[in-house]
Amino acid sequence: MINTLNTSVVLSDNLQIGGNDILLMMGPCSVESYEQTYAVAKSMHALGLRVLRGGAFKPRTSPQAFQGLGLDGLKILRQIADEFGMLVISEALGVEQLPLVAEYSDIIQIGSRNMQHFPLLWAVGEQPKPILLKRGFMSTIQEWLSAAEHIISRGNQNVILCERGIRSFDSSTRNVLDVGAIAQIKASTNFPIIADPSHATGRVDLVPAAARAAIAAGADGLIVEVHPHPAEALSDGDQSLPLESLPAFVDDMRRIASAMGRGLI
């Protein structure tokens, strides 16, 4: 399925994705507290970044792992984003959580495990907010595009794709970032597409290189995990950039974007 509807998705009155500027979404994997999320958002705002990511409902592999703060996490995200004039992106795990996520978020994320959760795809397709659809970690490009079509078929054309890495036989990284998929989506569809170098690599030392590769392949944005104290993170600390490295990372991404003839916001 080739999207002929949108070449960009409007996120707010003065922000869109899919144009000349590359959009950098950043924030903690999980919202753990007001203080943690505020520290990240403050640093992002100082660098001119506009979209705060954070998980309130967390689909963790183990039921013993931190599952997120739920509604309290969404409220923290919204309060802090409003303080800094930022947008919020957060994940809905199921149809039952969608009304809450839609109330507190500006962009609704569908995670890798839910890429083919068709009732959820239909539900987000019946509301107007932009949808970030992550590729399933064992899904083909065609299956991913078909999932996007499920959303569009219900009326919502505001779909952004996210390449977040696919599973391979090699355990040295968490997943494998499919850079070729980014280039193919850009060449054969009109969907805006971003990359998630945090989940693709699972290693903070590899995140900058994967992010550079994604921008060079034509990605319209990145979604990257940041934490004030990664060693103490309740989820995904190994792949989260430490807060003090944020200025250098953003500067690096701006240089790569400039080399590709694009800006970064």
C-alpha positions in Angstrom: 0.0 0.0 0.0 1.4 3.4 -1.0 0.1 6.4 0.9 -0.9 9.1 -1.6 -2.7 11.2 1.0 0.0 13.0 3.0 3.6 13.9 2.5 3.7 15.5 6.0 1.7 15.3 9.2 0.6 18.4 11.1 1.4 18.0 14.8 0.3 21.5 16.0 -0.3 25.0 14.6 3.4 25.5 14.0 4.9 22.1 13.9 4.8 19.3 11.3 6.8 16.2 10.4 7.7 15.2 6.9 8.9 18.5 5.6 12.5 19.8 5.4 13.2 19.8 9.1 14.1 16.6 11.0 12.0 16.3 14.2 13.8 15.1 17.3 11.5 13.5 20.0 13.3 12.7 23.2 12.5 11.8 26.8 12.6 9.0 29.3 11.6 5.4 28.4 9.3 5.5 31.5 7.9 8.4 33.4 9.2 7.7 36.9 8.6 11.0 38.7 7.9 14.6 38.1 11.5 15.5 39.0 13.0 13.0 36.5 10.7 14.1 33.7 11.1 17.8 34.4 14.9 17.6 34.3 14.8 16.0 30.9 12.2 18.4 29.5 14.2 21.5 30.8 17.3 20.3 29.0 15.4 19.6 25.8 13.7 23.0 25.9 17.0 24.8 26.3 18.1 23.1 23.0 15.0 24.1 21.1 13.4 20.6 21.0 9.6 20.4 20.8 8.3 16.9 21.5 8.6 15.1 24.8 8.3 11.3 24.8 7.6 9.2 27.8 5.9 5.9 28.7 3.0 5.8 31.1 1.8 2.3 30.2 4.8 0.0 29.7 4.5 -3.3 27.9 7.4 -5.0 29.6 8.5 -8.6 28.8 8.5 -9.6 32.5 5.4 -9.0 34.6 7.7 -8.3 37.5 9.3 -5.3 35.7 8.1 -1.7 36.2 4.8 -1.4 34.2 4.6 2.4 34.3 2.7 5.0 36.4 -0.4 4.9 34.2 -2.7 7.9 34.5 -0.3 9.6 37.0 2.5 9.3 34.4 0.3 10.9 31.7 -0.6 13.8 34.0 3.1 14.4 34.7 3.9 14.4 31.0 1.1 16.8 30.2 1.9 19.2 33.0 5.6 19.4 32.2 5.1 19.7 28.5 2.6 22.5 29.0 5.2 24.3 31.2 7.7 24.3 28.4 5.3 24.6 25.4 6.1 21.1 24.2 4.0 18.3 22.6 3.6 14.9 24.2 3.9 11.5 22.6 3.0 8.4 24.7 2.0 4.8 23.9 -1.5 3.3 24.1 -1.3 -0.4 24.9 -4.9 -1.2 24.2 -8.3 0.2 23.3 -9.1 0.5 27.0 -6.2 3.0 27.5 -6.8 5.0 24.3 -9.2 7.6 25.7 -6.7 8.5 28.5 -3.7 8.6 26.2 -5.6 10.7 23.7 -6.7 13.1 26.4 -3.2 13.8 27.7 -1.0 13.2 24.5 -0.7 15.1 21.2 0.7 12.1 19.4 -0.4 8.5 20.1 2.2 5.8 19.8 1.5 2.2 18.8 4.3 0.1 19.9 6.1 -2.8 18.1 4.2 -5.5 20.0 0.9 -3.9 19.0 1.5 -3.2 15.3 -1.1 -5.8 14.3 -3.4 -5.2 17.2 -6.2 -4.5 14.8 -8.9 -3.4 17.2 -6.4 -0.8 18.5 -5.5 0.3 15.0 -9.2 0.7 14.1 -9.8 2.7 17.3 -6.9 5.2 16.7 -8.1 5.4 13.1 -11.5 6.7 14.4 -10.0 9.6 16.3 -8.1 12.6 14.8 -4.8 12.7 16.6 -1.5 11.8 14.8 -0.4 8.2 15.2 3.2 7.0 15.4 3.1 3.4 14.2 6.2 1.4 15.1 7.2 -1.6 13.0 6.7 -4.9 14.6 10.1 -6.4 15.5 9.3 -9.5 13.4 7.2 -7.8 10.7 7.9 -7.3 7.0 7.7 -3.9 5.4 4.5 -4.9 3.6 2.9 -6.1 6.9 3.8 -2.7 8.4 2.3 -0.8 5.6 -0.9 -2.9 5.8 -1.1 -2.0 9.5 -1.0 1.7 8.5 -3.7 1.0 6.0 -6.0 -0.3 8.8 -5.6 3.1 10.5 -6.2 5.1 7.4 -9.2 3.0 6.4 -11.0 4.3 9.5 -10.5 7.9 8.5 -7.3 9.0 10.2 -4.7 10.0 7.6 -2.2 11.3 10.1 0.1 8.3 10.3 3.9 8.5 11.0 5.9 5.3 10.6 8.8 4.4 13.0 11.6 1.9 12.2 12.7 0.6 15.6 14.8 -2.4 14.7 13.9 -6.0 13.8 14.9 -9.2 15.5 17.9 -11.1 14.2 20.1 -14.1 15.2 22.8 -11.8 16.5 22.6 -11.0 20.2 25.3 -8.3 20.3 22.6 -5.7 19.8 19.0 -5.6 21.0 17.7 -5.5 17.4 19.0 -4.5 13.9 18.1 -1.1 12.6 16.8 -1.6 9.1 18.2 1.5 7.4 17.2 0.1 4.0 13.6 0.1 5.1 13.8 3.8 5.8 15.1 4.5 2.3 12.5 2.2 0.8 9.6 3.9 2.7 10.8 7.3 1.5 11.2 6.1 -2.1 7.9 4.3 -2.4 5.4 6.0 -0.1 4.5 9.5 1.2 4.5 8.5 4.8 6.7 10.5 7.1 9.1 8.0 8.8 11.3 8.3 11.9 13.8 6.0 13.5 14.2 4.7 17.1 18.0 4.1 17.5 17.5 3.4 21.2 15.4 0.3 20.8 17.2 -0.7 17.6 20.6 -1.0 19.3 19.8 -1.4 23.0 23.2 0.1 23.7 23.8 3.8 24.5 27.2 3.7 22.9 25.7 2.8 19.5 22.7 5.2 19.6 24.5 8.2 18.0 25.9 6.1 15.1 22.5 4.5 14.4 20.8 7.9 14.6 23.3 9.4 12.1 22.7 6.4 9.7 18.9 6.9 10.0 19.1 10.6 9.1 21.5 9.8 6.2 18.9 7.3 4.9 16.2 9.9 4.8 14.4 9.7 8.2 12.2 12.6 9.0 12.9 12.3 12.7 14.2 10.4 15.6 12.7 9.2 18.9 15.5 8.8 21.5 15.5 7.8 25.1 17.2 10.1 27.7 17.5 9.8 31.5 19.1 11.9 34.2 20.7 8.8 35.8 20.5 5.9 33.4 22.1 3.4 35.9 19.0 4.1 38.1 16.4 3.9 35.4 13.4 1.6 36.0 13.4 0.6 32.3 15.9 0.6 29.5 18.7 2.3 31.3 21.3 0.6 29.1 20.1 2.4 26.0 19.2 5.8 27.5 21.5 8.8 26.8 22.6 10.5 30.0 21.3 14.0 30.3 24.7 15.6 30.3 25.4 14.2 26.8 22.2 15.7 25.3 23.8 19.0 23.9 26.6 17.1 22.1 24.1 14.6 20.7 21.8 17.2 19.4 24.7 19.2 17.9 25.9 16.0 16.2 22.4 15.4 14.7 22.2 19.0 13.5 25.5 18.6 11.6 24.3 15.4 9.9 20.9 17.0 9.1 22.7 20.0 7.6 24.9 17.7 5.5 21.6 16.3 4.1 20.3 19.8 3.3 17.9 19.7 6.2 17.3 21.4 9.5 16.6 19.9 12.9 14.1 20.8 15.5 
